[in-house]
Amino acid sequence: MTDRFDLTRRLPDGYFADALSTDVLKGLTGRPKSLPPKWFYDARGSELFEEITRLPEYYPTRAEHEILGERGDAIAAATGARTLIELGSGSSRKTRLLLDALLRHGTLERYAALDVSADALREAGEALIRDYPALKVTACVTDLETDLGMPPAVRGPRLVAFLGGTLGNLDSAARPAFYAALRPELAVGDALLMGIDLVKDPAVLVPAYDDAQGVTAAFNKNVLLVLNRELGAAFDPGAFEHRAVWNEREERIEMRLRSRHAQTVALPELGVSAEFEADEEVLTEIAVKFRRASLTAELARGGFGVSHWWTDAEGRFALILAEPV
């Protein structure tokens, strides 16, 4: 660490092992079966996701980059942020467009990243202080599902970025809980910047989550390898089929793993087994798609007023700037 880069942990020892055990017991021993998407992202899963963002079918990353590149200066002017806080920062690759704009504006002093992966935070933080000599970087290992506390000792105004369409991983019950946790952390003058994917033709949406090269399928099945490594399980990824389904009623993509045949998989570390019927599915991720009017109303109920709404040229993806009210 240097005086410009600080990495801290807000989680107790053994937190992720305990959380994984809890999630697997709850998600795989009953019906319908499910697993939280955060367990995709071990080192291999993170590599696969970076590969997904470069696939021709996966438009969200390119669309969000387009908006950030075109609107970064407007975001900087509207917020005057001294601190940029990113929730679920990962590699912080796309964040550089925001950093560049805020530094051009002359206000930015610190970038604070919150993520579950210490390795990703360390790698990104070291690269950022190398490439941005005037920037201070604070990184914090935390679980955003349970801890949305803002980093201490950072000056406002603060801009909180929640990019990549990650809001869509939260269902209609989890999103209000997210707003309720975040809103008290923000003061007058702070702002929230979110990237959100928009409702569109399923013929465009489904291939983005089921690409021709099978990268997303490998990403989805990687969660089984995580369970094998961490819980001593013996999942055969070949015994499961990757599926991406458009749920029209909920207006969301659902990623699922379908058991190709009836099977029993022991989970030795948990002392239980998971029973799968033929064609039984495990829900591994949702990706909600949004409409402007309904999301604006939802944010208002959560204590946020939308001040700016920008889309890419094709209207596929939106970047929204909201303020606490």
Residue pairs with C-beta under 8 A, 6 or more apart in sequence:
1 7
2 129
4 129
4 135
4 136
4 137
5 125
5 126
5 128
5 129
5 136
5 137
5 138
5 139
6 137
6 138
6 139
7 118
7 121
7 122
7 125
7 139
7 140
7 141
8 138
8 139
8 140
8 141
9 118
9 140
9 141
9 142
10 140
10 141
10 142
10 147
10 149
11 141
11 142
11 143
11 147
15 143
16 116
16 143
17 230
19 143
20 39
20 226
20 230
20 231
21 231
21 269
21 270
23 35
23 36
23 39
24 35
24 227
24 231
24 267
24 270
25 270
25 272
27 33
27 34
27 35
27 36
27 282
28 35
28 267
28 274
28 282
29 272
29 274
31 280
32 281
32 283
33 274
33 276
33 280
33 281
33 282
33 283
34 282
34 283
34 284
35 223
35 282
35 283
35 284
36 145
37 169
37 255
37 284
37 285
38 116
38 143
38 145
39 223
39 226
39 227
40 49
40 219
40 220
40 222
40 223
40 226
40 284
40 285
41 49
41 116
41 117
42 222
42 226
42 229
43 119
44 222
44 225
45 219
45 222
45 223
45 226
46 90
46 91
46 117
46 120
48 215
48 218
48 219
48 222
49 219
50 91
51 215
52 58
52 211
52 215
52 216
52 219
53 61
54 61
55 211
55 213
55 215
55 216
56 211
57 207
57 208
57 211
57 212
58 208
58 211
59 204
59 208
59 316
59 317
60 164
60 165
60 195
60 197
60 208
60 316
60 317
61 94
61 164
63 312
63 314
63 316
63 317
64 94
64 163
64 164
64 165
64 195
64 312
64 317
64 319
65 94
65 97
66 312
66 313
67 195
67 310
67 311
67 312
67 317
67 318
67 319
68 94
68 97
68 98
68 319
69 97
70 310
71 308
71 310
71 319
72 97
72 98
72 100
72 101
72 102
73 101
73 104
73 105
74 308
74 310
75 98
75 101
75 102
75 159
75 193
75 308
75 321
76 98
76 101
76 102
76 104
76 105
76 107
76 108
77 105
78 191
78 307
78 308
78 321
79 102
79 157
79 159
79 191
79 193
79 321
80 105
80 107
80 157
81 102
81 107
81 108
81 157
81 158
81 159
81 191
82 107
82 108
82 109
82 110
82 154
82 155
82 156
82 157
82 158
83 108
83 109
83 110
83 111
83 112
83 151
83 154
83 155
83 156
83 157
83 158
83 159
84 95
84 98
84 99
84 102
84 108
84 110
84 111
84 112
84 158
84 159
84 161
85 112
85 113
85 114
85 150
85 151
85 154
85 158
85 159
85 160
85 161
86 92
86 95
86 111
86 112
86 113
86 114
86 160
86 161
86 162
86 163
87 114
87 144
87 148
87 160
87 161
87 162
87 166
88 114
88 115
88 116
88 144
88 162
88 163
88 164
88 166
89 95
89 113
89 114
89 115
89 120
89 121
89 124
89 139
90 115
90 117
90 120
90 124
90 164
91 120
91 123
91 124
92 111
92 113
92 124
92 127
92 128
94 163
94 164
95 111
95 113
95 161
95 163
96 131
98 159
98 161
98 193
99 108
99 111
99 128
99 132
99 135
102 108
102 159
103 132
103 134
103 135
108 135
109 135
109 136
109 155
110 135
110 136
110 137
110 138
110 154
110 155
111 128
111 135
111 136
111 137
111 138
112 137
112 138
112 139
112 140
112 150
112 151
112 154
113 121
113 124
113 125
113 137
113 138
113 139
113 140
114 139
114 140
114 142
114 144
114 151
115 121
115 139
115 140
115 141
115 142
116 141
116 142
116 143
116 144
117 141
118 141
121 139
121 140
121 141
122 139
124 139
125 137
125 139
128 135
128 137
129 135
129 136
129 137
138 151
138 154
140 151
142 149
148 178
148 181
148 182
148 185
149 185
150 158
150 160
150 185
150 186
156 187
156 189
156 190
157 189
157 190
157 191
158 186
158 187
158 190
158 191
159 190
159 191
159 192
159 193
160 182
160 186
160 190
160 191
160 192
160 193
161 193
161 194
162 192
162 193
162 194
162 195
163 193
163 194
163 195
164 195
165 195
165 196
165 197
165 287
165 317
166 195
167 175
167 178
167 194
167 195
167 196
167 288
167 290
168 196
168 197
168 252
168 286
168 287
168 288
168 289
168 290
169 285
169 286
169 287
169 288
170 178
170 288
171 250
171 286
171 288
172 250
175 298
175 302
176 298
176 301
176 302
178 302
179 299
179 301
179 302
179 303
179 304
180 302
182 192
183 302
183 303
183 304
183 324
186 192
186 324
187 324
188 324
190 323
190 324
191 307
191 321
191 322
191 323
192 304
192 321
192 322
192 323
192 324
193 319
193 320
193 321
193 322
194 319
194 320
194 322
195 317
195 318
195 319
196 290
196 295
196 317
196 318
196 319
196 320
197 287
197 289
197 290
197 316
197 317
197 318
198 289
198 290
198 291
198 311
198 315
198 316
198 317
198 318
199 251
199 289
199 290
199 291
200 289
200 316
202 246
202 248
204 316
205 246
205 253
205 289
206 244
206 245
206 246
206 253
208 253
209 216
209 244
209 253
209 255
209 287
210 216
210 217
210 242
210 243
210 244
214 242
216 242
216 244
216 255
217 242
220 242
220 255
220 257
220 284
220 285
221 237
221 240
221 242
221 257
223 257
223 284
224 233
224 235
224 237
224 240
224 257
225 235
225 237
227 233
227 235
227 267
228 234
228 235
230 269
231 267
231 268
231 269
231 270
232 267
232 268
232 269
233 265
233 266
233 267
233 268
234 265
234 266
235 265
239 259
239 260
239 261
239 263
240 257
240 258
240 259
240 260
240 282
241 257
241 258
241 260
242 255
242 256
242 257
243 255
243 256
243 257
243 258
243 281
244 253
244 254
244 255
244 256
245 253
245 254
245 256
246 252
246 253
246 254
247 253
247 254
250 286
250 288
251 288
251 289
251 290
251 291
252 286
252 287
252 288
252 289
253 286
253 287
253 289
254 283
254 285
254 286
254 287
255 283
255 284
255 285
255 286
255 287
256 281
256 282
256 283
256 284
257 281
257 282
257 284
258 279
258 280
258 281
259 276
259 277
259 278
259 279
259 280
259 281
259 282
260 278
260 279
261 278
262 276
262 277
262 278
263 276
264 273
264 274
264 275
264 276
265 273
265 274
265 276
266 273
267 273
267 274
290 318
292 309
292 318
295 320
296 306
296 309
299 305
299 306
299 322
300 306
300 325
303 324
303 325
304 322
304 323
304 324
304 325
305 322
305 323
305 324
305 325
306 320
306 321
306 322
307 321
307 322
307 323
308 320
308 321
309 318
309 319
309 320
309 321
310 318
310 319
310 320
311 317
311 318
311 319
